[in-house]
C-alpha cells in the first residue's frame, strides 16, 4: 500500500469510495493492520480500557499516547496514523498545541479531539500551525461522566440540529475529518452529506465515508458485552491478518456496517 494521506482520503470521499480505520497500539499489530491495506490506524485512548484494564479512557496520559504512537509508527507500512489527544490535554488552545506537538513528533499524522463547536478556536489554531485535526462528535467517551454513561447521542431534534451545526462549524474552523460515535444512522447520513471533509463512523450506520472499530472488538477478544455496532470477523477469517483484510474489504464494499449495526 502506498502512503495514505489526507489528500488520498479526501479524494476517496469525493469519488464516493469508502475507507477503513482500525485501532492499533504497538508495532506488531500496526504492521499487520497496515499490511492488510487498512487505510488508517487509530492510536486510541481506548488503550486505557483494552490494554491497561481501566474502566474508562480518562486515566490515559499524553506520555502514554506518545509511547504507543511511536510504537505504531515504527511498525506502520503506509497507513495514515491518527492519535487521540487524551482527557484534559487540550483544555486550552495553548495546552492543545503542546499536546499535539508531542503526538505529531511521536509519529501521528493527524490528532483527534472530542467536543463540539467550543473547540473551533483550538481546531483553527492547530490547523494554522500544520496540525491536521479530526473532530469527534456524538458519544464522546472522555465526557462519559457528564453524559451519564455510554448512550446514543443526537436522538432528539434539538441535539441532532446542534450536532449538525457543530460539524459544519468545525469544518469551517479547519477540521480535516470528523468522527461520529453512536449517533442515529439518519443523522450520520445527513452530517456526511453536509460536509466536504471525510466522516468516520462507529455505531453511526452505513452512510459515513469510513468506519472504525477497536481491533480487540472485531477480533472477538474483548471481555463483556459486545456493542451492537461491532462485528466479529474472526469466524470468517483464516488468520488475524485475514480478519483485518476482510474488515477492510467489507467496509469498502458497503457490506459492513449493515443496518443492524446502527441506531434509530
Phi and psi restraints in degrees (value plus and minus 20) as a CYANA .aco file:
   2 UNK   PHI     -88.9   -48.9
   2 UNK   PSI     140.0   180.0
   3 UNK   PHI     -78.6   -38.6
   3 UNK   PSI     108.5   148.5
   4 UNK   PHI    -108.8   -68.8
   4 UNK   PSI     112.9   152.9
   5 UNK   PHI    -147.1  -107.1
   5 UNK   PSI     153.6   193.6
   6 UNK   PHI     -77.5   -37.5
   6 UNK   PSI     -59.2   -19.2
   7 UNK   PHI     -81.0   -41.0
   7 UNK   PSI     -62.0   -22.0
   8 UNK   PHI     -76.4   -36.4
   8 UNK   PSI     -69.3   -29.3
   9 UNK   PHI     -94.9   -54.9
   9 UNK   PSI     -53.3   -13.3
  10 UNK   PHI     -84.9   -44.9
  10 UNK   PSI     -59.7   -19.7
  11 UNK   PHI     -85.6   -45.6
  11 UNK   PSI     -55.2   -15.2
  12 UNK   PHI     -80.9   -40.9
  12 UNK   PSI     -65.2   -25.2
  13 UNK   PHI     -81.4   -41.4
  13 UNK   PSI     -67.2   -27.2
  14 UNK   PHI     -82.1   -42.1
  14 UNK   PSI     -49.8    -9.8
  15 UNK   PHI    -107.2   -67.2
  15 UNK   PSI     -22.6    17.4
  16 UNK   PHI      53.8    93.8
  16 UNK   PSI       4.6    44.6
  17 UNK   PHI    -124.8   -84.8
  17 UNK   PSI     113.0   153.0
  18 UNK   PHI    -106.4   -66.4
  18 UNK   PSI     141.6   181.6
  19 UNK   PHI    -159.2  -119.2
  19 UNK   PSI     143.7   183.7
  20 UNK   PHI    -134.7   -94.7
  20 UNK   PSI     125.1   165.1
  21 UNK   PHI    -150.9  -110.9
  21 UNK   PSI     117.2   157.2
  22 UNK   PHI    -156.7  -116.7
  22 UNK   PSI     130.0   170.0
  23 UNK   PHI     -97.9   -57.9
  23 UNK   PSI     131.8   171.8
  24 UNK   PHI    -174.4  -134.4
  24 UNK   PSI     133.7   173.7
  25 UNK   PHI    -153.0  -113.0
  25 UNK   PSI     -20.2    19.8
  26 UNK   PHI    -167.2  -127.2
  26 UNK   PSI     153.0   193.0
  27 UNK   PHI     -87.3   -47.3
  27 UNK   PSI     -60.0   -20.0
  28 UNK   PHI     -83.4   -43.4
  28 UNK   PSI     -70.4   -30.4
  29 UNK   PHI     -91.8   -51.8
  29 UNK   PSI     -51.2   -11.2
  30 UNK   PHI     -81.2   -41.2
  30 UNK   PSI     -60.2   -20.2
  31 UNK   PHI     -83.5   -43.5
  31 UNK   PSI     -65.2   -25.2
  32 UNK   PHI     -85.7   -45.7
  32 UNK   PSI     -64.6   -24.6
  33 UNK   PHI     -84.1   -44.1
  33 UNK   PSI     -70.2   -30.2
  34 UNK   PHI     -89.7   -49.7
  34 UNK   PSI     -52.4   -12.4
  35 UNK   PHI     -91.3   -51.3
  35 UNK   PSI     -37.6     2.4
  36 UNK   PHI    -109.9   -69.9
  36 UNK   PSI      -6.3    33.7
  37 UNK   PHI      49.1    89.1
  37 UNK   PSI       6.7    46.7
  38 UNK   PHI     -96.5   -56.5
  38 UNK   PSI     107.0   147.0
  39 UNK   PHI     -91.0   -51.0
  39 UNK   PSI     -51.2   -11.2
  40 UNK   PHI    -158.9  -118.9
  40 UNK   PSI     118.3   158.3
  41 UNK   PHI    -126.2   -86.2
  41 UNK   PSI     108.9   148.9
  42 UNK   PHI    -121.6   -81.6
  42 UNK   PSI      97.2   137.2
  43 UNK   PHI    -107.7   -67.7
  43 UNK   PSI      72.4   112.4
  44 UNK   PHI    -111.1   -71.1
  44 UNK   PSI     131.5   171.5
  45 UNK   PHI     -90.0   -50.0
  45 UNK   PSI     -21.2    18.8
  46 UNK   PHI     -76.8   -36.8
  46 UNK   PSI     -36.0     4.0
  47 UNK   PHI     -79.2   -39.2
  47 UNK   PSI     -45.7    -5.7
  48 UNK   PHI     -79.5   -39.5
  48 UNK   PSI     -54.5   -14.5
  49 UNK   PHI    -111.6   -71.6
  49 UNK   PSI     -67.2   -27.2
  50 UNK   PHI    -103.0   -63.0
  50 UNK   PSI     -44.2    -4.2
  51 UNK   PHI    -124.4   -84.4
  51 UNK   PSI     -61.2   -21.2
  52 UNK   PHI    -113.4   -73.4
  52 UNK   PSI     -36.5     3.5
  53 UNK   PHI      59.4    99.4
  53 UNK   PSI      -2.2    37.8
  54 UNK   PHI     -93.4   -53.4
  54 UNK   PSI     143.2   183.2
  55 UNK   PHI    -112.5   -72.5
  55 UNK   PSI     -18.1    21.9
  56 UNK   PHI    -180.0  -140.0
  56 UNK   PSI    -199.7  -159.7
  57 UNK   PHI    -107.3   -67.3
  57 UNK   PSI     -26.9    13.1
  58 UNK   PHI     -81.0   -41.0
  58 UNK   PSI     -54.7   -14.7
  59 UNK   PHI     -93.6   -53.6
  59 UNK   PSI     -30.3     9.7
  60 UNK   PHI     -88.2   -48.2
  60 UNK   PSI     118.9   158.9
  61 UNK   PHI    -128.6   -88.6
  61 UNK   PSI     144.7   184.7
  62 UNK   PHI     -80.5   -40.5
  62 UNK   PSI     -60.6   -20.6
  63 UNK   PHI     -82.5   -42.5
  63 UNK   PSI     -60.2   -20.2
  64 UNK   PHI     -87.1   -47.1
  64 UNK   PSI     -61.0   -21.0
  65 UNK   PHI     -82.7   -42.7
  65 UNK   PSI     -59.8   -19.8
  66 UNK   PHI     -85.9   -45.9
  66 UNK   PSI     -60.8   -20.8
  67 UNK   PHI     -79.4   -39.4
  67 UNK   PSI     -68.9   -28.9
  68 UNK   PHI     -92.1   -52.1
  68 UNK   PSI     -53.9   -13.9
  69 UNK   PHI     -83.4   -43.4
  69 UNK   PSI     -63.2   -23.2
  70 UNK   PHI     -84.0   -44.0
  70 UNK   PSI     -58.2   -18.2
  71 UNK   PHI     -83.7   -43.7
  71 UNK   PSI     -65.2   -25.2
  72 UNK   PHI     -82.3   -42.3
  72 UNK   PSI     -62.9   -22.9
  73 UNK   PHI     -80.3   -40.3
  73 UNK   PSI     -55.1   -15.1
  74 UNK   PHI     -90.0   -50.0
  74 UNK   PSI     -48.2    -8.2
  75 UNK   PHI    -116.7   -76.7
  75 UNK   PSI     -30.1     9.9
  76 UNK   PHI     -87.8   -47.8
  76 UNK   PSI     122.5   162.5
  77 UNK   PHI    -139.5   -99.5
  77 UNK   PSI      25.9    65.9
  78 UNK   PHI      90.2   130.2
  78 UNK   PSI     -27.0    13.0
  79 UNK   PHI     -91.0   -51.0
  79 UNK   PSI     137.0   177.0
  80 UNK   PHI     -99.9   -59.9
  80 UNK   PSI     117.8   157.8
  81 UNK   PHI    -127.4   -87.4
  81 UNK   PSI     102.1   142.1
  82 UNK   PHI    -131.6   -91.6
  82 UNK   PSI     113.3   153.3
  83 UNK   PHI    -142.5  -102.5
  83 UNK   PSI     119.6   159.6
  84 UNK   PHI     -98.2   -58.2
  84 UNK   PSI     115.1   155.1
  85 UNK   PHI    -100.8   -60.8
  85 UNK   PSI      99.7   139.7
  86 UNK   PHI     -96.7   -56.7
  86 UNK   PSI     155.3   195.3
  87 UNK   PHI     -68.8   -28.8
  87 UNK   PSI     108.7   148.7
  88 UNK   PHI      40.6    80.6
  88 UNK   PSI       4.1    44.1
  89 UNK   PHI    -118.7   -78.7
  89 UNK   PSI     -18.2    21.8
  90 UNK   PHI    -162.1  -122.1
  90 UNK   PSI      18.9    58.9
  91 UNK   PHI     -86.7   -46.7
  91 UNK   PSI     -46.5    -6.5
  92 UNK   PHI    -148.6  -108.6
  92 UNK   PSI     137.5   177.5
  93 UNK   PHI     -77.8   -37.8
  93 UNK   PSI     -58.2   -18.2
  94 UNK   PHI     -84.6   -44.6
  94 UNK   PSI     -62.8   -22.8
  95 UNK   PHI     -85.4   -45.4
  95 UNK   PSI     -58.8   -18.8
  96 UNK   PHI     -80.9   -40.9
  96 UNK   PSI     -62.1   -22.1
  97 UNK   PHI     -85.4   -45.4
  97 UNK   PSI     -60.7   -20.7
  98 UNK   PHI     -85.3   -45.3
  98 UNK   PSI     -64.7   -24.7
  99 UNK   PHI     -86.5   -46.5
  99 UNK   PSI     -62.1   -22.1
 100 UNK   PHI     -84.0   -44.0
 100 UNK   PSI     -58.1   -18.1
 101 UNK   PHI     -79.9   -39.9
 101 UNK   PSI     -60.6   -20.6
 102 UNK   PHI     -82.3   -42.3
 102 UNK   PSI     -64.8   -24.8
 103 UNK   PHI     -92.8   -52.8
 103 UNK   PSI     -57.8   -17.8
 104 UNK   PHI     -85.7   -45.7
 104 UNK   PSI     -60.3   -20.3
 105 UNK   PHI     -89.0   -49.0
 105 UNK   PSI     -43.2    -3.2
 106 UNK   PHI     -98.6   -58.6
 106 UNK   PSI     -35.6     4.4
 107 UNK   PHI     110.5   150.5
 107 UNK   PSI     -20.0    20.0
 108 UNK   PHI     -90.5   -50.5
 108 UNK   PSI     129.0   169.0
 109 UNK   PHI    -122.8   -82.8
 109 UNK   PSI     -36.6     3.4
 110 UNK   PHI    -177.9  -137.9
 110 UNK   PSI     125.9   165.9
 111 UNK   PHI    -131.3   -91.3
 111 UNK   PSI     131.6   171.6
 112 UNK   PHI    -137.8   -97.8
 112 UNK   PSI     115.5   155.5
 113 UNK   PHI    -155.1  -115.1
 113 UNK   PSI     133.2   173.2
 114 UNK   PHI    -122.5   -82.5
 114 UNK   PSI     112.8   152.8
 115 UNK   PHI     125.2   165.2
 115 UNK   PSI     150.8   190.8
 116 UNK   PHI    -116.0   -76.0
 116 UNK   PSI    -164.3  -124.3
 117 UNK   PHI     -89.3   -49.3
 117 UNK   PSI     -30.6     9.4
 118 UNK   PHI     -84.6   -44.6
 118 UNK   PSI     -34.7     5.3
 119 UNK   PHI    -109.2   -69.2
 119 UNK   PSI     -20.9    19.1
 120 UNK   PHI     -77.4   -37.4
 120 UNK   PSI     -64.2   -24.2
 121 UNK   PHI     -81.6   -41.6
 121 UNK   PSI     -63.9   -23.9
 122 UNK   PHI     -82.5   -42.5
 122 UNK   PSI     -66.1   -26.1
 123 UNK   PHI     -80.0   -40.0
 123 UNK   PSI     -63.9   -23.9
 124 UNK   PHI     -82.9   -42.9
 124 UNK   PSI     -64.9   -24.9
 125 UNK   PHI     -84.9   -44.9
 125 UNK   PSI     -60.6   -20.6
 126 UNK   PHI     -84.6   -44.6
 126 UNK   PSI     -66.8   -26.8
 127 UNK   PHI     -81.4   -41.4
 127 UNK   PSI     -60.8   -20.8
 128 UNK   PHI     -82.4   -42.4
 128 UNK   PSI     -46.7    -6.7
 129 UNK   PHI    -119.4   -79.4
 129 UNK   PSI      -5.7    34.3
 130 UNK   PHI      67.4   107.4
 130 UNK   PSI      -4.0    36.0
 131 UNK   PHI    -125.9   -85.9
 131 UNK   PSI      87.6   127.6
 132 UNK   PHI     -85.6   -45.6
 132 UNK   PSI     125.6   165.6
 133 UNK   PHI    -148.7  -108.7
 133 UNK   PSI     117.0   157.0
 134 UNK   PHI    -128.8   -88.8
 134 UNK   PSI     103.3   143.3
 135 UNK   PHI    -115.4   -75.4
 135 UNK   PSI     109.3   149.3
 136 UNK   PHI    -123.5   -83.5
 136 UNK   PSI      96.2   136.2
 137 UNK   PHI    -138.6   -98.6
 137 UNK   PSI     146.6   186.6
 138 UNK   PHI      73.1   113.1
 138 UNK   PSI    -150.5  -110.5
 139 UNK   PHI     -93.6   -53.6
 139 UNK   PSI      93.4   133.4
 140 UNK   PHI    -130.1   -90.1
 140 UNK   PSI      83.2   123.2
 141 UNK   PHI     -77.3   -37.3
 141 UNK   PSI     -47.8    -7.8
 142 UNK   PHI     -87.5   -47.5
 142 UNK   PSI     -38.3     1.7
 143 UNK   PHI    -123.6   -83.6
 143 UNK   PSI       3.4    43.4
 144 UNK   PHI     -78.0   -38.0
 144 UNK   PSI     -54.9   -14.9
 145 UNK   PHI     -90.3   -50.3
 145 UNK   PSI     -54.6   -14.6
 146 UNK   PHI     -93.4   -53.4
 146 UNK   PSI     -58.0   -18.0
 147 UNK   PHI     -95.3   -55.3
 147 UNK   PSI     -36.0     4.0
 148 UNK   PHI      59.8    99.8
 148 UNK   PSI       6.7    46.7
 149 UNK   PHI     103.4   143.4
 149 UNK   PSI    -197.9  -157.9
 150 UNK   PHI    -109.9   -69.9
 150 UNK   PSI      67.7   107.7
 151 UNK   PHI    -137.5   -97.5
 151 UNK   PSI     130.4   170.4
 152 UNK   PHI     -83.2   -43.2
 152 UNK   PSI     116.2   156.2
 153 UNK   PHI    -131.9   -91.9
 153 UNK   PSI     130.8   170.8
 154 UNK   PHI      65.7   105.7
 154 UNK   PSI       4.4    44.4
 155 UNK   PHI    -102.8   -62.8
 155 UNK   PSI     -48.8    -8.8
 156 UNK   PHI    -113.5   -73.5
 156 UNK   PSI     140.1   180.1
 157 UNK   PHI     -79.9   -39.9
 157 UNK   PSI     -62.6   -22.6
 158 UNK   PHI     -82.8   -42.8
 158 UNK   PSI     -69.7   -29.7
 159 UNK   PHI     -89.2   -49.2
 159 UNK   PSI     -51.5   -11.5
 160 UNK   PHI     -85.3   -45.3
 160 UNK   PSI     -65.7   -25.7
 161 UNK   PHI     -84.2   -44.2
 161 UNK   PSI     -58.0   -18.0
 162 UNK   PHI     -83.3   -43.3
 162 UNK   PSI     -62.0   -22.0
 163 UNK   PHI     -85.9   -45.9
 163 UNK   PSI     -60.9   -20.9
 164 UNK   PHI     -82.6   -42.6
 164 UNK   PSI     -64.6   -24.6
 165 UNK   PHI     -85.6   -45.6
 165 UNK   PSI     -60.2   -20.2
 166 UNK   PHI     -79.8   -39.8
 166 UNK   PSI     -62.4   -22.4
 167 UNK   PHI     -80.0   -40.0
 167 UNK   PSI     -65.5   -25.5
 168 UNK   PHI     -85.0   -45.0
 168 UNK   PSI     -61.8   -21.8
 169 UNK   PHI     -88.6   -48.6
 169 UNK   PSI     -57.5   -17.5
 170 UNK   PHI     -87.7   -47.7
 170 UNK   PSI     -57.3   -17.3
 171 UNK   PHI     -82.4   -42.4
 171 UNK   PSI     -65.7   -25.7
 172 UNK   PHI     -82.6   -42.6
 172 UNK   PSI     -52.1   -12.1
 173 UNK   PHI     -93.3   -53.3
 173 UNK   PSI     -36.3     3.7
 174 UNK   PHI     102.3   142.3
 174 UNK   PSI     -13.9    26.1
 175 UNK   PHI     -80.7   -40.7
 175 UNK   PSI     118.9   158.9
 176 UNK   PHI    -112.1   -72.1
 176 UNK   PSI     -39.0     1.0
 177 UNK   PHI    -173.4  -133.4
 177 UNK   PSI     143.7   183.7
 178 UNK   PHI    -146.0  -106.0
 178 UNK   PSI     129.8   169.8
 179 UNK   PHI    -145.3  -105.3
 179 UNK   PSI     106.9   146.9
 180 UNK   PHI    -130.7   -90.7
 180 UNK   PSI     103.4   143.4
 181 UNK   PHI    -138.6   -98.6
 181 UNK   PSI     107.1   147.1
 182 UNK   PHI      31.5    71.5
 182 UNK   PSI      42.5    82.5
 183 UNK   PHI    -147.1  -107.1
 183 UNK   PSI     134.4   174.4
 184 UNK   PHI     -76.1   -36.1
 184 UNK   PSI     122.1   162.1
 185 UNK   PHI     -77.2   -37.2
 185 UNK   PSI     -60.2   -20.2
 186 UNK   PHI     -86.5   -46.5
 186 UNK   PSI     -57.2   -17.2
 187 UNK   PHI     -88.1   -48.1
 187 UNK   PSI     -62.4   -22.4
 188 UNK   PHI     -81.4   -41.4
 188 UNK   PSI     -59.0   -19.0
 189 UNK   PHI     -81.9   -41.9
 189 UNK   PSI     -65.5   -25.5
 190 UNK   PHI     -83.5   -43.5
 190 UNK   PSI     -63.7   -23.7
 191 UNK   PHI     -83.4   -43.4
 191 UNK   PSI     -64.3   -24.3
 192 UNK   PHI     -79.6   -39.6
 192 UNK   PSI     -58.4   -18.4
 193 UNK   PHI     -96.9   -56.9
 193 UNK   PSI     -37.3     2.7
 194 UNK   PHI    -122.4   -82.4
 194 UNK   PSI     -16.5    23.5
 195 UNK   PHI    -146.5  -106.5
 195 UNK   PSI     134.8   174.8
 196 UNK   PHI    -109.3   -69.3
 196 UNK   PSI     -40.2    -0.2
 197 UNK   PHI    -104.5   -64.5
 197 UNK   PSI     134.9   174.9
 198 UNK   PHI     -82.8   -42.8
 198 UNK   PSI     122.9   162.9
 199 UNK   PHI    -138.2   -98.2
 199 UNK   PSI     103.3   143.3
 200 UNK   PHI    -119.7   -79.7
 200 UNK   PSI     117.1   157.1
 201 UNK   PHI    -138.2   -98.2
 201 UNK   PSI     130.3   170.3
 202 UNK   PHI    -165.6  -125.6
 202 UNK   PSI      93.1   133.1
 203 UNK   PHI      47.4    87.4
 203 UNK   PSI      11.0    51.0
 204 UNK   PHI    -143.8  -103.8
 204 UNK   PSI      -1.0    39.0
 205 UNK   PHI      62.8   102.8
 205 UNK   PSI    -194.0  -154.0
 206 UNK   PHI    -112.5   -72.5
 206 UNK   PSI     -17.9    22.1
 207 UNK   PHI    -122.3   -82.3
 207 UNK   PSI     -20.9    19.1
 208 UNK   PHI     -94.5   -54.5
 208 UNK   PSI     149.5   189.5
 209 UNK   PHI     -97.3   -57.3
 209 UNK   PSI     -38.3     1.7
 210 UNK   PHI    -174.8  -134.8
 210 UNK   PSI     147.9   187.9
 211 UNK   PHI    -151.6  -111.6
 211 UNK   PSI     128.4   168.4
 212 UNK   PHI    -151.0  -111.0
 212 UNK   PSI     122.8   162.8
 213 UNK   PHI    -155.1  -115.1
 213 UNK   PSI     133.8   173.8
 214 UNK   PHI     -92.5   -52.5
 214 UNK   PSI     108.2   148.2
 215 UNK   PHI     -70.9   -30.9
 215 UNK   PSI     -64.6   -24.6
 216 UNK   PHI     -82.1   -42.1
 216 UNK   PSI     -55.0   -15.0
 217 UNK   PHI     -86.7   -46.7
 217 UNK   PSI     -67.1   -27.1
 218 UNK   PHI     -96.4   -56.4
 218 UNK   PSI     -31.0     9.0
 219 UNK   PHI    -113.9   -73.9
 219 UNK   PSI     -22.9    17.1
 220 UNK   PHI      52.6    92.6
 220 UNK   PSI       7.7    47.7
 221 UNK   PHI    -136.7   -96.7
 221 UNK   PSI      -6.0    34.0
 222 UNK   PHI    -108.0   -68.0
 222 UNK   PSI     104.8   144.8
 223 UNK   PHI     -88.7   -48.7
 223 UNK   PSI     134.9   174.9
 224 UNK   PHI      71.7   111.7
 224 UNK   PSI    -185.4  -145.4
 225 UNK   PHI     -92.3   -52.3
 225 UNK   PSI     116.8   156.8
 226 UNK   PHI    -104.3   -64.3
 226 UNK   PSI     104.4   144.4
 227 UNK   PHI     -80.4   -40.4
 227 UNK   PSI     132.9   172.9
 228 UNK   PHI     -77.6   -37.6
 228 UNK   PSI     -53.7   -13.7
 229 UNK   PHI    -104.0   -64.0
 229 UNK   PSI     -18.1    21.9
 230 UNK   PHI    -116.8   -76.8
 230 UNK   PSI     123.1   163.1
 231 UNK   PHI    -143.7  -103.7
 231 UNK   PSI     113.4   153.4
 232 UNK   PHI    -104.6   -64.6
 232 UNK   PSI      95.3   135.3
 233 UNK   PHI    -111.9   -71.9
 233 UNK   PSI     -26.1    13.9
 234 UNK   PHI     -86.1   -46.1
 234 UNK   PSI     -58.3   -18.3
 235 UNK   PHI     -80.7   -40.7
 235 UNK   PSI     -43.6    -3.6
 236 UNK   PHI    -112.4   -72.4
 236 UNK   PSI     -25.0    15.0
 237 UNK   PHI    -131.4   -91.4
 237 UNK   PSI     139.3   179.3
 238 UNK   PHI    -114.7   -74.7
 238 UNK   PSI     -35.0     5.0
 239 UNK   PHI    -180.6  -140.6
 239 UNK   PSI     151.8   191.8
 240 UNK   PHI     -81.2   -41.2
 240 UNK   PSI     -66.1   -26.1
 241 UNK   PHI     -84.5   -44.5
 241 UNK   PSI     -53.7   -13.7
 242 UNK   PHI     -85.8   -45.8
 242 UNK   PSI     -55.8   -15.8
 243 UNK   PHI     -84.0   -44.0
 243 UNK   PSI     -61.1   -21.1
 244 UNK   PHI     -81.3   -41.3
 244 UNK   PSI     -63.4   -23.4
 245 UNK   PHI     -84.8   -44.8
 245 UNK   PSI     -62.8   -22.8
 246 UNK   PHI     -81.8   -41.8
 246 UNK   PSI     -62.2   -22.2
 247 UNK   PHI     -77.6   -37.6
 247 UNK   PSI     -70.0   -30.0
 248 UNK   PHI     -79.8   -39.8
 248 UNK   PSI     -63.2   -23.2
 249 UNK   PHI     -83.9   -43.9
 249 UNK   PSI     -61.6   -21.6
 250 UNK   PHI     -92.9   -52.9
 250 UNK   PSI     -49.9    -9.9
 251 UNK   PHI     -88.0   -48.0
 251 UNK   PSI     -68.2   -28.2
 252 UNK   PHI     -86.0   -46.0
 252 UNK   PSI     -52.0   -12.0
 253 UNK   PHI    -102.4   -62.4
 253 UNK   PSI     -32.9     7.1
 254 UNK   PHI      67.1   107.1
 254 UNK   PSI     -15.6    24.4
 255 UNK   PHI     -90.7   -50.7
 255 UNK   PSI     -53.1   -13.1
 256 UNK   PHI    -147.2  -107.2
 256 UNK   PSI     116.4   156.4
 257 UNK   PHI    -101.0   -61.0
 257 UNK   PSI     132.3   172.3
 258 UNK   PHI    -108.7   -68.7
 258 UNK   PSI     153.2   193.2
 259 UNK   PHI     -76.3   -36.3
 259 UNK   PSI     -52.4   -12.4
 260 UNK   PHI     -86.1   -46.1
 260 UNK   PSI     -37.5     2.5
 261 UNK   PHI    -110.8   -70.8
 261 UNK   PSI     -21.7    18.3
 262 UNK   PHI    -126.0   -86.0
 262 UNK   PSI    -196.8  -156.8
 263 UNK   PHI    -144.2  -104.2
 263 UNK   PSI     127.3   167.3
